[in-house]
């Protein structure tokens, strides 16, 4: 059984109200992705993916476990 996350703040709800972030969360619940893979999957720039991942992380919705410069 997958863990369940309960949204406890308005900022978490606001972060997930963005359609792209919501779709990213669905994908990330299925399996881990790199920023590059998400960029290819959604057809948008890595910079835009990075921005959205940081917003999700900032609100405690995801944990970035590895970064590469």
N, C-alpha and C positions, 0 to 999 in steps of 0.2 A: 504494500500500500504506500502511495506517495504521501509525503508530509503535506499538511494543509496550512496555508498561511492566512491568517486573519488580518485584514486591513484595520489598523487602529488609529490612523491619522488622516486628516483631510489631504495632506501632501501625498500620501501613498495613493489615495483614490485619484487625485489629480494626475499623478505620474502615470497611472494605468489608463486614464481616460483618453490618452493619445492612441489612436488606432495602430500606429506602427509599434509603439511600445507594448501594447496589448498582444499583438501578433508575435513580437519577439519573445514575450514571456511564455506564450504557448509553445513556441519552438524550443525555448530553453528548458521547459519542463519535460520535454521529450528526451533531450540529451544535451550534453555540453556542446557549445559552439565557440569557435574563435570569431573575433571581429571580422576577419577576412571571409570566413564562410558565411556569416550573416550578411556581409556586404554583397557577396555573390548571389545568395539566396533571394535577397530583396531588391537587388539591382540598384543599390544606392552607394554613395561613397563611404569609405572606411571612416572618414572624419564624422559624417553624420551618424553612423552606427556608434562610434565612440561616444559622441555626445549623448545619445539615448541610453547607452549602457551606463554611463556615469550618472544619469538622472535616476535610473532604476537602482543603482548601487547606493546613491546618496539617500534614497528613501527606504533602504533596508530590504529591498525586494529581491536583489540578487547579490551574490558575492563573486567578485572577480578574483580568481584563484591564481592566475598567472598572466603576467604582462611581458611583452617583448618590445624593446625600443627599436 
